[in-house]
Amino acid sequence: MPSGVVNIIIACLNFVTTISGAYAALKLSIYGIAYMQKNPQKIQEAKDGMVNVAIGLAVCISSLSISQWLQGNLKF
């Protein structure tokens, strides 16, 4: 695989990880505000949303780390 293609893929993964991190921070702040409400239904929705954000962020970060590991081991 040419190194130019690999560099483009890595740049795309870095971009997606950056955008997903910013989006996760925004969503966590919105869910944090909803968590402070007195309505039990809103609190439960906020908890569920926080779990979903954490799972999505873990998937993005793990895909980036796997690609970096593959890049290091395959000498691209």
C-alpha positions in Angstrom: 0.0 0.0 0.0 1.5 3.4 -0.9 2.4 5.6 1.9 0.3 8.4 0.5 -2.9 6.4 0.9 -1.9 5.4 4.5 -1.2 9.1 5.4 -4.7 10.1 4.0 -6.4 7.3 6.1 -4.5 8.4 9.2 -5.4 12.0 8.6 -9.0 11.1 8.2 -9.0 9.1 11.4 -7.3 11.9 13.3 -10.0 14.3 12.0 -12.9 12.1 12.9 -11.4 11.5 16.4 -11.0 15.3 16.9 -14.6 16.0 15.8 -16.0 13.1 17.9 -14.1 14.3 20.9 -15.5 17.8 20.5 -19.0 16.5 19.9 -18.7 14.2 23.0 -17.7 17.2 25.1 -20.7 19.1 23.9 -23.1 16.2 24.5 -21.7 15.5 27.9 -22.2 19.1 28.9 -25.8 19.0 27.7 -26.4 15.7 29.5 -24.8 17.2 32.6 -27.2 20.1 32.7 -30.1 17.7 32.2 -28.8 15.5 35.0 -29.2 18.4 37.4 -32.9 18.7 36.7 -35.4 17.6 39.3 -37.4 15.5 36.8 -36.5 11.8 37.3 -37.3 11.0 33.7 -34.8 13.7 32.5 -32.2 12.3 34.9 -32.6 8.8 33.5 -32.3 10.1 30.0 -29.2 12.0 30.9 -27.6 8.9 32.4 -28.4 6.8 29.3 -27.0 9.6 27.1 -23.8 9.8 29.1 -23.3 6.0 28.7 -23.9 6.2 25.0 -21.4 9.1 24.6 -18.8 7.1 26.6 -19.3 4.0 24.4 -19.1 6.1 21.2 -15.9 7.8 22.3 -14.4 4.5 23.4 -15.0 3.1 19.9 -13.4 6.1 18.2 -10.4 6.1 20.4 -9.9 2.4 20.1 -10.1 2.5 16.3 -7.4 5.2 16.3 -5.2 3.3 18.6 -5.6 0.1 16.6 -4.7 1.9 13.4 -1.6 3.4 15.0 -0.6 0.0 16.4 -1.0 -1.5 12.9 1.0 1.4 11.4 3.8 0.8 13.8 3.9 -3.0 13.5 3.5 -3.1 9.7 6.1 -0.3 9.1 4.0 2.0 7.0 
